[in-house]
């Protein structure tokens, strides 16, 4: 029989006549059904060789069972339309018409090979109809086998011979014959359902041996087992067990090629995809028996229909459809031969529903086991080498694919258009059962088209900008495809070349595939940073300027990107710690930058007047406190940036690009630098005093040891200070000048001691804490003080005040010195002991330039290496004016014994004497009891 595909092209029809043609085609099918019925009735009346009742029962059962099992025949018989799509029907002569997708031509049933109809054979007629219309998948949908009349004729002839031989047993013979006949007809009419339930098919391996001009050369091996216990009907199970045991092994001998059709319900009608020339099949019908099969075959592929179905499935996957149902159908023509009898001209229709998983059902399952890549640039070419390995997949399939060439299609501003951008070369693909698949790919992208780099209309981002933005946001890449190149280095069969060149394969890649589950693109690669100069400008807002250098230890995958540079950037940046965003930078103007990639990546940025906004003052103060205490903090920086990028494949400005950077902010020894502040108090003025409070105004010269510049403009800063857990007072700046990096500056400060007001419930202990603080400082001991802000530390900056309120800086107070000489430190400058008159004279310094200090010495003594040299006999009151003051001679009692010997040996010389004293200190109305304990005081003897 000739293949319909080899027939000449039929006449084409216009779309306007499709409805009329469809009606003609349906009427033709209805006429066929009517003819079948009339033909049965005619044979019932005219036949003299068989019993009319038996033939009538046979034909009615055959026709009715076929109609009941076939939804298509039901619809044609009852509705006339509905099972046949309008696009697939139509004929000027009323003959059925279908459109061959492969060629675009229209074929009519009159163009198909005609099979002579055998008089009196319903089965032959149905087979003829099926044969005529098989090439039209939309018209042919015959289900279930139709029995040959040979079995019926044999049964009737056998009964006739038995009746002649045993006339007395005629009733019994007829009854037995009727039972056998009815059961045979029942089994035969339900054979499709029974065998679908009973047959277990196990495909052990499907191997593609090669791709040829004829199609796919395949090797199929497996087994078939019949298990009648799976038949749901007990009646059918009992009969088929007996019948299977009687028949034993049967041979199914194909008489025609089999066309396999695929339909996607509600989406795409039937399409013929594959033509199979099946081999002879040997099946053992005895229950629980297993029949193995092993054969080679060639699948003829209808390439136009195949590529259409593939692209539809890929499109559904791209739209987010996880699975889709398909219908696979076909009609199998065969002769059945067994040891008992043979049945020729049989047909077996199969119509199976299958579910295709377009994406994994298990969200935790990943098809890809490993994905390695590297990027590198050369002259006007961006290249990448990719090695991909899949996870182990449970399949019984063997396939080899030669290297192929593809073209990359990137989206343009028009959704319907794609732009050819580069080439992809895929290496040989080898698929084996229960093994991993390795795929090596080389990609080259040359000069990018301006259609990709320029902004779209209405201010939309450029296509390449939008693509990179979505990728960095973690979204799956959309609208990127590869299609087969017109110029393949490998000679491909015509049909396969057709499919490859029209295969539109989407490239769906997420950022996670390249960098894992990390949210940060450079996590684990950030190495170091350098903050050269930091300028803080507190005018109406917080403005920051700085030179920053970031260094990254790049992964090997991107070390080859030598000629990519980011020349300018702008945007916004947020800093996050423990899921809390505590601050953000806003680069409204373009900022200069430079990027250099060698073995590492160095990014240099020059920030000018960048606005800084505080989101969470408490977290920011915690980060700053750690930084100044030399404690590191884990910080996440989230960016949304505009970048001006220069590269060998094109220059462009990219907007709204998100990026994330995880790094450890190591602390700086700012606390240590503050401990070594070179501070010179040039003047102290008494402003006000009371029994509880003392206010002093100070002029200072301070040397800034940091690379930090600060400009407060007309803003003031007020800080409170604490000692031993008690707030003792506050200090505030006035008219603070612009502080330059590593330079000296003059400043004025208001110092207020007020322990009672800050500690109303425990003022006695607070006063004691202040006395201990001043006693330690006057004695020249290391004295530490904690400074912090409060809610109005900087009145114009509420959030910055809250940062200072939560920030506590503990550092050592600088030693006080008189003038530039480092020898003139402290407030007790020297002393002179007069041995002969038992007197002592002190030289002291009063830094308050507008008030005298009253000192009432309660007790005092001098020692040398633990030996008492002398002590005051009575309390003395000293009135110390501003500046350096030498006291009058004070009576002292010198010790006898060792103490006297020490003094005599040092006569007319000097000693480094240790002194201690308890005294009342009064400045105007403010009075404290202090204790002095000095070491190494220069004393003349």
Helices and strands as residue ranges (DSSP letters): G 4-6, G 15-17, H 18-46, H 52-69, H 71-78, G 86-88, E 97-99, E 106-108, G 109-111, H 122-133, H 149-165, G 167-169, H 170-189, H 191-198, E 199-211, E 216-226, G 228-230, H 234-247, E 249-254, E 258-264, E 268-276, E 281-284, E 290-301, H 303-318, E 323-337, E 342-357, E 368-378, E 381-390, E 397-401, E 404-411, E 418-426, E 429-431, E 438-445, H 450-453, G 457-459, H 463-472, E 481-484, H 494-502, E 505-506, H 511-515, E 526-538, E 542-552, G 556-558, E 565-577, E 580-597, E 601-614, H 617-628, E 633-646, E 652-665, H 670-675, E 679-689, E 694-703, E 708-711, E 718-723, E 726-734, E 744-753, H 755-758, H 763-778, E 784-788, H 798-806, E 808-812, E 828-834, E 839-846, E 853-864, E 867-872, E 876-880, E 883-886, E 890-894, H 898-905, E 910-923, E 926-940
